[in-house]
Amino acid sequence: MPIPDFQTLMLSLLRAAAEGKELSMNDVRAHLANEYLLTESERTQLIPSNRQTVFANRVAWAKVYLSQACLLSPTRRGFFRISSRGLDVLKENPPRVDINYLERFPEFIDFRTRKKNQESDSQIKISRDEIGTPEELLEAAYQKIRDGLISDLLTRIKEGTPIFFEKLVVELLLKMGYGGSRREAGAAIGKSGDEGIDGIISEDRLGLDVVYLQAKKWEGTVGRPEIQKFVGALHGKRAKKRVFLTTGLFSSEAQVYVSHIDPKVVLIDGQQLAELMIDFGVGVTTVAEYQIKRVDSDYFSEE
């Protein structure tokens, strides 16, 4: 079954603590994973930042919300148990415990509306119908912004001149660590006359190996014949590493073809080109940065 959202997990977590025993997050995660019959793949699935599993993140936020409503009480570092209020809630036998349900408790209302000061509120609020944790919502918003930026970059690249395209490719390769200096990289790459770039560029600053490059500003799909032509042109040059870059797409036949030949040919389509530009800071500028921090439990340990 799919991984339950964090609001769905609230009642299950509360029931897991029903006996009043002191529990750790490890205990709860194992219990709930078994209750929901999660597969190994679902238990180990990571959130986009790759710093935590989706399931662990959702269980943690379910605990945070229950604790803010005073249904769970901390006992010592990393451990908790159900509170008298939590036991009262279970006696009501509610069909679901979620944000809507928790808003009956004043402590939870205070948690939801708390401000850093009277002038601004930087707290991320989750609506009653949301199923994502704050991290998931933040990363989803980031991905939406990134997708829009990729689309904008591709539009601008395709509208640019061949000379601009050459400059872009050189700049990107330099940022990725290829080609040595800008002058050396620019000299190694020459225009082919058909809105494409052909060249040889150093793989590292010492020039120990070279990469043969072809980059074409295309609107449509690059098929297998174009890749075969590129491979054939370099047949007598003992080229071990080749990169074919386009602003368009590669056909499935082209992708299958390069997966079965040696030496290796790397295909970079328009989507990947724009993503590399973002990752290496080419043609983009940073307008804001956000850091997500957690409490350092070791700092507060007096052991």
N, C-alpha and C positions, 0 to 999 in steps of 0.2 A: 504494500500500500504506500501512497505518497507520504513524505514526511509531514506530520501535522504542523499547522502553524502555531505560533507561540500562544495565541489566545485559547486555542483548543487544548493545549497542554496544561493550562492553569488548573482545571478541575482534576485532571489525572494526577498532577503533582500534589495537589492538596490531599487527594485520597491516598496517595502513596505514603503521606506523612500521618495518616489518620490514627495510627497506634500510639502516637506521641513520642516515639523513639527519636533520639538524636540521629540525624541523617547528614551525609556528605553529598556534595553534588555528584560525585562518582557513583554513589549508591543510587541516586535518583535517576541519573542518565541510563544506567544499566537496566533499572526496573522499567522505565518508560519505553526504552528501546525494545525490550522483550514484550511489553504490553501491546505495543503497536506493530509487532512482528516485522520490525525493520530489517531489511537485508544488510549484509556487510557493506555493500555499495552505498546504501542510503545512510548508514551510520558514519561512513568516512567521507561523504560528499562535503566538499569545502565551499565556503562562501567565496565570492570573487577575489577577496584580498588574500585568500589561501592561508590565513592565519588561524582559522578556527573552523570546525565542522559546522554545517548548517544546523544539525540537530542540537549540538552543544550550545550554540548561540541562542537557539529558540528556547531551550530549557532554562538557560541562564536568565533570559528576559522574562520568562514566565515567573521565575522565582523573585526577580526584582519587583515586578508588579504586585505579586501576592504579599511580599514583605512591606511594600509601601502602603498597602491596605491593612497592614497589621494582622494578616492571616497566618503569617509565618514569623517566627522570632529567632534571631541569631543566638547561638549558644557559645561558640568559640570560633576561632578563625576557620572558615571553610565549612562550618557545620551549623545546622539549624534544626528546629522542630516546629510542629504546628502550635499555634497559640489557642487560647480559649475561644477567641473570636473565630478562628479557623474551624474549630470543632463545632461551634454554633452554626456556621455556614453549612457544614456537612450534614448536620441534623435536619436542615431545611430540605436537603436532597434536591438541589437545583439541577435542572437539565444541562446548564452550561454556566461556567464562570468566565467572564470576559471583562473587557474594559467597561462596557455598559453596566454590568453587574457591580463592579468594584466602585463605581461612582456613587454608591450609596454611603460610602465611608468618608468622613471628612478628611482623614489623613491622606487618602488617595486623591481627593479633589485638590488638596494643598500641593501634593506632589505634582499633579498635572498642570497646575497653574503657577507654580513657583517661578519667581523672576530673580535674575541676578541683581537687578536693581529696579527701581520704579519706572525707569525710562525705556528699558529694552528687555526683551525676553528671547534668549537665544536657544531655549530648550526645544528640541524636536518633538512635536506632538503627533501622536498616532490617532487617527479617527477610530470610531467604534467599529467600523467595518474593515479596517486594515488588517491584513494577515501577516505583514512583514514586520520584522524587528527594526529598530532604528538603524542598525548597520545595513540591513537589506534595503531599506528605503533610500538611505544615503547613496549606496552603491548603484541602485537602480537609477537614481537621478543623475549620478555621475555618468553612467553608461549612456543615458539619453542625451546628455550634453555632448559626450564624445561622438556619438553616432551623427549628431547634427554637424559637428565640426568636420568629421570625415567627409560628409556629403558636400559641405562648403568648400573644403580643400580640393576635392576632385573637380568641382565645377570651375574653380579658378585655374587649376592646372590645365584643363582642357581648353580654356579660353586664352591661355598664354601662348607666346610665340615659341618656335623651336629653340631659339637662343635661350629663352627663359627656362625651358625644360632642361636643356643641357646644364645650365647653371644650377638648377634644383638638384639634378642627379649627382653632380659633383659635390655639392654642399652636403647632401645626405650621406654619401659614401664617406666623406671626410669625418662627419660627426659619428659615424659608425666605426671609425678607426681604420679605414682603408685609405690608400693613396698617398700617404706621406703629407706633403704640403699641398696647398690649393693650386699652386703653379704646376707642380708635378702632375697632380690629378687632372687638371684642365688640359695639359699637353697630351696626356695619355688617351683622352676621350675626344673623338672627332665626330662631326655630323655626317650622316650617311646620305642626306639629301631628300629623304622621304619622311620627314618629321620623326626620324629615329636617330639613335645615337649608337655608335659602335666604338668599342675601345678595349684597351687592356689596362688594368689598374692593379697596383700592388696590393696584396692581401694584408701586408703589415708595413710598418714604417721602415723596416730594414729591406724590404723588397725581396724577401726570401721566397715568395711564391706570388703568382699572378692570377688574376681572375679575368676571364673574358666576358665582356658585357655587351648586351644589346638591349636598348630601351626604346620603345615605340609609343608615341602618343596616339592611341587608337580609341575610337568610340565603341567599336563592336567587340567581337570575340576573336581571339587569336586561336587558330586551329592547329592541329598536328602538323600540316605541311610547313607552316612558318617555323615551327620548332625544329623540324627535320632539316630545313634549309640552314638554320643557324648551326646546328650540330655538324652538318656536312661541310660547311664553310671552314670549320675549325678542325676538320679531321686530320689534316697533315701537320697541325701545329702542336700536337701532343698536349692539348689543353685539358687539364684535369678538373678545372673548376670553371663553371659557366653560369651566368645569371641572365635571364631574360625577363625584362621588366616592362610592363605595359600599364597604361591608364585604363584599359578595358578589362576584359575577362579572359580566362583561358577555358577552352572547351574541355569536356571530360576526356575526350580522346587524347588531347595534348597532355593532360595530367597523367593519364595512364601510361602514355608513351615514355615520359621522363622517369617514371617509377621503375622502368624495366631496362634502362640503358646505363652504360658506364662509358665514360666518366659522368659524374653527377651534373645535372642541370637544375638549378633552382629557379622556380617560376614565382614572380612577384606581380600580383594583379593590382588594379587601382585601389581596392580596399586596403590591401596590405601596404601599399606605398603610402597612403594617407596615414595609416596607423604608425608606420615607422617615422614619418615626419613628426607626428605628435610625440612619440616616445623619445625621439632624439632632438626635439626642439627646433625643427626646421619649418619656417613659415608660420609659426604660432608663437604666441606670447602668453605668459601666465598672468591671469587677472586676479586669482584668489587661491589660497591654500588652506586646507583644513586638516587638523591633526586630531585623531581620535585617541584618547588616553583612558587608561583604567587605573584603579587604585593599586598601588604597589603594596601587596600584603606583607612582604618581607620588611618593608620600612616600618610598619606598625607593630611588628612582632617584638615582644620584650623578652623572648626566650634567650 
